[in-house]
Amino acid sequence: MEQETLPIEVICPKCKHTEIIYLQKEDMPKCPKCNIRMRIREVLREGKSY
């Protein structure tokens, strides 16, 4: 049985840099600017448009 992967938007608590990752495939990334672990900002359940 395969585990479902969820797209998640993560944010750096210090500089507010955001990225989209897949929860089951990736560990929480470090911010490329601040080098600290990012936090979950939003679980993406449907497409976004800006």
C-alpha positions, 0 to 999 in steps of 0.5 A: 500500500502506497502512502499518500503524499501531500503538497505542503507550503512551508515558510521560514519563520525568520525571513518569510521565504516560502517553498512547496514540498511533498510531505512523504517524499521530503524532510523539512527543508532549511531556508536557503537564506537563513539556514534554519528549519522551515515550518508548515504554512499551509497544506495545499489541497487544491490549486492556487492562483495568485 
